[in-house]
């Protein structure tokens, strides 16, 4: 529906669910909103995308062109987007030229002509692009404020929702009189990230709505805008409701389930950590395959091996991932950490889990994830949010993380994620009589008893196996154990 009502305030949907959520429900009906940003930020594309979506819902839209691109040029560019529908032009989407009036009559007369055209067409939505071109010709603050106020009053009296598009800089947003008069301000921009850049948006003002503050991110494709709200945890009620179910989730390794007194608690998060080659990825895949074996859908988010590499690795153990994928029981999602966008990654991950109805999730690995995130704080925020969102969706999460310690005293990863997890499984090496042996132990299991002993952990063509402890050795935790000698 084009309109939504929240606590008595009527909203117009932007046509993008994520943007509506950021705005607190959409654009308030009969309001005046400034859509601002520097050249190239996508203002005109977003205005057209919203207009065509509203036009499909039966709304009449009037788009005024001032001193920006001519109508023919605008149409030529907009036709490349899938939201553009030529059949709506001149009926539900009307393009009107104000440029000649601005040039010959001046800014104030041009605004009067715009008001007259609104009275004639009786539209639901009015867009003026670029309003900044008119504003620059209105003179000093006093005259500009009066003309803008008159425009706002006229639009409100005709029951019109108005969007004013302008190439304003961040400094101008704090000084122009129009920013105090309008009901909403949405800023589009670009943030530099070393050699890359991300498109971002921020709601600076939106009267009467509980909009989400802070910077959010978006991309532009041939489908138009796609928004990714900033990283946030889900509502507390939804997340904790799932934790009340005392269900146990089998890991795929009976001896590990025994260590955990029956398996992992459902909807919890488990961290698998260890140095290279200890079997972190294989343990996570074993966990997913155990679910698939019993008809549970599983998804693996990988930032290291590609899907083809993982299918090959699995085949060496007799695991046919392709067959499970065809049955809809297994999904592999690869993302390059070099091109990672933090907020988009969380949204895509959450959407894939919800789309598939996955009950088991494995993220491999946090070490690679950290490469694509500009700060340690943002990394920890993302890991925390992923953990809570996956649990709120009713899925059980495992993720891997690499440690640098090969032998000797155990050290945690150093990325500060263990406090955010419910279980920590540690894989490590021991040197036994001149050869390396793998071990497994449960360092932490929140709200459930567990065995704390180190067990043998082997990898063969038959898969993974958790064996016995090291009963006849001492100094095992040092990584360099010695055989106990009986005293004569």
Order of alpha helices (4+ residues) and beta strands (2+ residues): beta-beta-alpha-beta-beta-alpha-beta-alpha-beta-alpha-alpha-beta-alpha-alpha-beta-alpha-alpha-beta-beta-beta-beta-alpha-beta-alpha-beta-beta-alpha-beta-alpha-alpha-beta-alpha-beta-alpha-alpha-beta-beta-beta-beta-beta-beta-beta
